[in-house]
Structures are given as structure tokens and as C-alpha cells.
Amino acid sequence: MQLKGSEALYKRAEKILVGGVDSPVRAFRSVGGNPLFIKKAKGSKIYDVDGNEYIDYVSSWGAIILGHADEDVLRAIYEASSNGTSFGFTNPYEVELAEAISERIKNAEMVRFVNSGTEAAMTSLRLARGYTHRKKIIKFVGNYHGHFDPFLVKAGSGLATYSLSSSEGTTEGCIADTLLVDYNDINSVIDVSEKNKNDLAAIIVEPVAGNMGVVKPDLSFLKTLRDICDKLGCVLIFDEVITGFRVSYGGAQELYKIVPDLTLLGKIVGGGFPLAAVTGKKEIMKKLSPVGAVYQAGTLAGNPVATAAGLATLKKLTRDKYEKLEDYGQRLEDGLNNILTDLNIKGVVNRVGSMFSIFFNTETVKKYNDIKSINKFPEFFWKLIQKGVLIPPSQYESMFFTLSHNEEDLKRTLEAFRAAMNVLTYE
Ligand SMILES: Cc1ncc(COP(=O)(O)O)c(C=O)c1O
């Protein structure tokens, strides 16, 4: 494996792009070594600028589900872009994509397109506050909703509701209304929501957590969130930026049969382009401008090329495709569990559909503090690279596969993981 081209590009990039990247995790800080620079990707494979091929389990952090450079999506992009790349007016793809979303996502009675998951989360918060005329929100430790200031909080030591900023540049006032609670901790949510019942605008949650590795929700946890919001008249926001169109045809809300008030979509919805959406109940969505008094706007929102790519992607994501993903996922999960047993390594595979994680030194992960980080993760990561498998360069990110991952990929993946897990057994 050669990294000459990546090395040279990183040296140049570091001088002009902050940290050599446009999103921090791409800098490989938690695994060391030279970040990969990518030249192209096709199907389940991704290629760096040095010509090395990897089976891709990053899948653009969950944005790619059909496989890279899908021919039908490419055709749709070409067709749309040949008619112009941006109009600043509403285009037919926006309407058709919104209808396709509404057909799949139960709660999506109305849709507002934006450009990123961050923007969707930001908009949903303003909307929930505008709708309820209250200001506080409950957010869960280890859940990520983009980089809008009120979501950039971390837990204070031992106190479920004491928030500290996890970023410089945010004001105390900005995070003062964010109440932090442990994921899957029903009693704390009940307690915190009761104590703040007159001020609570929303509970925002990743219905399957994907930003501390994959952590499954207890069904009773999600049900309790729904009950609390019904009782207190606050807005339940499902952040399905990852799970939407990934964990099932209708997202996590279909899988767990719990309908939120607002749903955030991103990643897959744009077919690889910068597109996201706030969707939800008509009564709440109609509070958005120009119908309501909650302001939101965007020059490139609903961009014709992005919405065409999203539409082409959703059209191919028929219900049977999720059975295919589940089949690959189950065999991958079984294979990884066998390796853990064979090598006598303590660990657990958490998987929902085509998103999965392996946690080491533990047998259950239900909340952030259950995660035990491993010192040898860098060696583990680079061994996988050496064996032609790319996973996220961080222990806290989930892995994703696509409809393009095939039998041969599965075999090679399991061989690579066996070699990489072996590294963990050396002193
Ligand atoms: C659950 C969730 N919400 C929101 C976001 C923010 O999306 P974006 O990176 O498009 O701003 C992410 C990004 O990874 C996410 O995983």
C-alpha cells in the first residue's frame, strides 16, 4: 500500500485548508498517519489517489446506499444539470421528491428542503420553539445533530442535566436551554421533563444512535418519549439524518412504530448531494415562513440537481432492497461474532439494518458511558486498510454498507476483520 499521492496532497492541503480537511474526522487525528485522499468510487469500492482500492464501509458517512456512482442516479444528475444547475425558483423535482418522502415517512405530511443535516436540525429547533412558545430542549448524551450551537454540549460530571459547551465560540446563553440526559435512560427523561414541563419545547433524539457507534434504542425508551411529548405538549423530533431510508423503507419510525412530530432527513435523501429536509405534521410545519412566523430560507434549498439525485435514489429503494441489505448485514454480523468468539475477544456487534459497530471490552452498549475505548484502535484501523477495507477513522462512528456490497466483498471483509482483530490480541 502506497500513500505518496495522499501524502503530497495532505502537505499541500494543510497549508490552505484548515487541518487539511473540511470536516474534522477526515484528518485521521484519532488513528494517526496520513489521511487518505480519494480519487473516485464505484459500487462498493473506493480508490485513493495512489490507486489503492478499498471495500468502503464509510459510504460517505451513510449518504450512499445504492453504491457509489449508481448509473441511474448519474443519468438523473446529467439530465437535471443539463437544464441548469440552480434557478432560485421552485422546480418540479422538489415537488416530486417531497411527495416520494411523504409516501415513505409516516410523519412527513409536509416537507421543507435545506442543504445539510445541521441546517435541518437548526430549523427544527426554531420551529419547535416557535410552535410551543417554550425554549428548553432535551438532548441525549452521545447523540449528534450537527454543529448548531445549542447542540454542541457535553455532560457535566455526573449531573444529568448540567450542560457545558463542547466548543469555544458558543455563548453560555446559547446552551443554557439544552438539557442533557443519557440515551435509553427513561427515568431521567421523565424526571427532567417533569421538572421543566412548562418550558420544554422539544425532545430531539436519534431513534437509532449512530454517532457513538450504533446504539439501539429500547422500544420502551422511544415510547416513553412519545408519551412525554403527548402529555406535556412538546415536540418530539426524530433526527433520522442517518436512519431515514437506511434502517427500513420508512426509517426508524416505521421500524419501531413510533411517529414523531418532526423528522429530520439528510444524507441518503440527496443521493450524494448536499440536501436535507425538515418534515412533519402539517400543523407544526405550517408555522414556517412564508405561511407562518418562524423564519427560514435558503438560496440553494431544493436545488434541482440535488433533488433529482435524491429522487432517483428513492425510486430505486423499494421495500425488497431492505431485505437484501438485511441479508448481507446478518451474515456480516454473524461472521464478526464468530471471529470475536474464535479469538476470545470480549466485544459486541451492534447492528440495525445496514449500519453497524463493533464495541470492544464490553458486552452491552446502551448509553455513551458503556463505550470502552481501545488503545489499539489505530493499529486495528491501519490493518484493515492494509487488507483493503476502509472503515471510519474513529471508534465513535458507525459503519455503513450498500446494496452494491456483494458476496466476494463479504468474504474479503471478514478475512480482513479477522486479521485486524488479531492485532488486538497482541500485548
Ligand atoms: C444524526 C445526525 N444529525 C445531523 C447531522 C448533521 O448533518 P450534516 O453533516 O449534513 O450537517 C449528522 C451528521 O453526521 C447526523 O449524523
The ligand as an SDF file (V2000), in Angstrom:
LIG
                    3D

 16 16  0  0  0  0  0  0  0  0999 V2000
  -27.9110   12.1900   13.1720 C   0  0  0  0  0  0  0  0  0  0  0  0
  -27.2690   13.3550   12.5020 C   0  0  0  0  0  0  0  0  0  0  0  0
  -27.8950   14.5410   12.5090 N   0  0  0  0  0  0  0  0  0  0  0  0
  -27.3740   15.6230   11.9080 C   0  0  0  0  0  0  0  0  0  0  0  0
  -26.1630   15.5560   11.2710 C   0  0  0  0  0  0  0  0  0  0  0  0
  -25.5840   16.7660   10.6100 C   0  0  0  0  0  0  0  0  0  0  0  0
  -25.6320   16.6120    9.2380 O   0  0  0  0  0  0  0  0  0  0  0  0
  -24.6300   17.4200    8.2760 P   0  0  0  0  0  0  0  0  0  0  0  0
  -23.2660   16.8600    8.4820 O   0  0  0  0  0  0  0  0  0  0  0  0
  -25.2040   17.1920    6.9020 O   0  0  0  0  0  0  0  0  0  0  0  0
  -24.7220   18.8480    8.6840 O   0  0  0  0  0  0  0  0  0  0  0  0
  -25.4640   14.3460   11.2420 C   0  0  0  0  0  0  0  0  0  0  0  0
  -24.1660   14.2350   10.5660 C   0  0  0  0  0  0  0  0  0  0  0  0
  -23.4800   13.2590   10.6020 O   0  0  0  0  0  0  0  0  0  0  0  0
  -26.0300   13.2180   11.8710 C   0  0  0  0  0  0  0  0  0  0  0  0
  -25.4090   12.0370   11.8900 O   0  0  0  0  0  0  0  0  0  0  0  0
  1  2  1  0
  2  3  1  0
  2 15  2  0
  3  4  2  0
  4  5  1  0
  5  6  1  0
  5 12  2  0
  6  7  1  0
  7  8  1  0
  8  9  2  0
  8 10  1  0
  8 11  1  0
 12 13  1  0
 12 15  1  0
 13 14  2  0
 15 16  1  0
M  END
$$$$
